[in-house]
Each structure stands twice: as structure tokens, then as C-alpha cells.
Amino acid sequence: MGSFSLLVRYALSQPENLLIMDELEQIQQQIAELQKKAEELAIQKKQPVIDEIKAKLKAYGITAKDLGFSEKVGSKPVSTVAIKYRQGEKTWTGRGRQPKFIVDHVKQGGKLEDLLV
């Protein structure tokens, strides 16, 4: 047995060290309980404020847009891309992978420019 493990065994066998460990565990448990109570209090205090704000928004007909918020958080406005190529009802914007009608047209000897809008 190494000297370190002997030292640990000796330290743990001393009654005053066991009392210190028990006290430390009790303090840590109290801290955890107090943190939980603090979180619960914060939730209890916050909910009435949220309810009051919602009621006032509804009463005055205020929307998120009126306050400068977008309707969807984190969404970007969708932009439409103009159609560049057409063959009958089939269209392609020129972005992304070429659709089958474009590939087939080029394979048959046609030029991409033939389908320009």
C-alpha cells in the first residue's frame, strides 16, 4: 500500500475530519436547496409580470411587429428568385442542380441559352 493511501486512510479515520466532511456536505445540500428556492421565487415573481404585459398588449392591440420584433424569431425574409429558364410549364431559376428538362435539352444538342426567358 502506498504512502498516499495510508495518509488518506489516516485522515479519514480522525473524528474531527469526519465532522468537517459531514458539515461540508450539509452546507452543500443547503446551498442546493436555497438555489432551488431562488429559482422557484424568480418564476413566481416573473409570471404575474408576464401576465400583466400580455393583458396590456391585448387590450391595446399591440403586436410584436409594433414593438419592432419580427413575427418569427430568427427567421430571414424569404426572397423570390426570378425565373431564368423555361420550357413550356417547366421553369428553373438557374440556381442549384439543373432539373431534368434542362439536362435532357442539353443532351439532345440544345443550348442552355435556347431556354432563357
Residue pairs with C-beta under 8 A, 6 or more apart in sequence:
11 17
12 18
56 62
57 63
64 70
64 71
65 71
81 93
81 95
82 93
83 91
83 92
83 93
83 117
84 92
84 93
84 94
84 116
84 117
85 91
85 92
85 93
85 94
85 102
85 112
85 115
85 116
85 117
86 92
86 115
86 117
87 101
87 102
87 105
87 115
90 99
90 101
91 117
92 98
92 99
92 101
92 102
92 115
98 106
102 112
102 115
105 112
105 114
105 115
106 112
